[in-house]
């Protein structure tokens, strides 16, 4: 690793060096990126769940609302913070992005909110299954610093908690 690569850039280079050359890793990371773009994949999953599971419709819709709100929160924070995406020559950028802003990762934010809320709808341990691959994919693709991703997970968790609280209150008012 070149001496000029330090801190979070060094972490990105290390992740890419360890993983990006393995068969299917970059392609899988790109697939996750496209699925999570603007939280559209999570909105589709939530909508499909609401249609297929009418008895749990509110929980599935809450997951969609949470994913959307988490994405919106990440975009708002990005516009305030204005941190640019990684651009060191040692970091390979393996996917196009809709903006140059990176903090926090909207993919990590919406995926975390969706996973937490979908876990409520399904009873499955979805945060442990869904969040790590999406978070790691953002590093493999070279489009986020580790703190972008970690902050996205924290914001997504907070949004999911807020949506859960509102959903529970609405359910209690029924």
N, C-alpha and C positions, 0 to 999 in steps of 0.2 A: 504494500500500500504506500503511495507517495507520502512524503513527510507533510505536505501541505494539506492533507485531509485529516481533519480533527473533529472531535465532538460528534454531533449528530450525523454529519456527513460521513465520518468514518464508520459509524454504525450502519448507515445505508450501504456503503461500499462493502462492508463485511457481509451483510445479509445477501446482497446481490451476488457476491463472490461465492457464498455457500450454497445458494439455492437457484439462482437464475439459469445456470447452465444445465440443470437437471431436466430430463425429458418431461415435457408437459407443464412445467411450473409457470413459465411466462404465459403460455396459452391459457392455463387455468386462471391465472391472476387477471388476464385481460377479460375472460368470461365473467369473472366476479365483478370486475369494473363496469362492464356493460350492463350486467344485471342490476347493480346498485346505483347506476347513474340517475340522479334526481329522485332517488328512492322508488323508481317506477317498478322494479321487480318486486319489492316488498308490497307496494300498493296492489299489484296484480295477485300476489299470494293472499293478501288479506281479503281482497274482493272475492276470489275463488273460494276461500274458506267460508266467507259469509254466505255465499250461495249454496255451498254443499253442506253446511252445518247450521241449519236455521235455529237449532236450539242454543247455539253458542254464538249467534250472529253478532251480538253486541261486543263480545270479546274480540272477534275477528275484525270488526270495524274499528274498535279501539286500537288494534295493532296498526291498521292502515293510517288512522289519524296520527298515532304516535310517530310512525315512520315519516310521514309528511311534515309534522311539526318539528321533528328532530332535524330533518334536512333544512327546513326554513331557518331554524335556529343557527345551524352551522353556517349557512350563507350569510346571515346577518352578522355573526361574529367575524367571519372572513372579511366582510366589508369594513368593519371597524378596525380590526387588527392589521390587515393588509400585508401579511407576511407572504413573501414570494416563495414559490415552489423551489425545491432543490435545483441548482443549476451548475454544480461543480463538474468539471470535465470528467472526473472519475466516476460519476454517477450516470448510469444508463437510464434514460427515460424511455420506457417501453410501452407507452400508451398516450394517446392525445387526451388533453383535458379541456374542459369548457372555459377555464379561466387560469390566470397565473397565480391565484391566491391559494394558500395551502393550509392555513390554520383556522379552525380544526379540519380534520378530514370529514367531509360530509358523508362519505361512504361508511366510515367507522361509526359516525354519529347515528345515521338512520338505521344501519344494520343492528347496532346495539339496542336501540329503542324497539325495533321490530322484533328482535330475538326475545327480549324480555317480555314484551306484550304477547307475542305468539306462544311463548311458554305458558302464559296464563290461559290462553285459549285451548292449548293442546295437552298441557300437563307434561310436556317433554322438556329435557334439559337443553333447550335450544341456545341459550347464551354461550354455553361451553362449546357447543358444536358449530355455531355460525360466526361468532365474533372473531375468534383467533384467525381463521383463514382469511376473512375480509381484511382484518387489520394487517396481517402479514403481507397480503397481496399489494397493499398500498406502498409498502417498502420495497418489495420485489420489483414493482413497476417504476420505482424511483420518483414518485410524484408527491411524497410526503415525508417529512421528518418524523422520527419516533414520537416526539411530543405532540405533533399534529394528531397522530393516531390515538395516543393515550388520552388526550383532551377530548377527542371525538367520542371515545368510549365513555368518559365521565359525563359529557353533555348528554349523550344518548341515554345513559342510565337515569339521569335527572329528569329528562323529558318523559321517559317511560314511567317513572315514579309519579310524576304529576298527572299523567294521563290515567294511570291506574287509580289514583286517588279520586279524580273526577268521575271516572267510570263507576267506582264503588259507591260514591255518593249518589250518582244517578240511579244505580240499581237499588239502593236503599230507599229512594224516593218513589219507586214504582209501586 
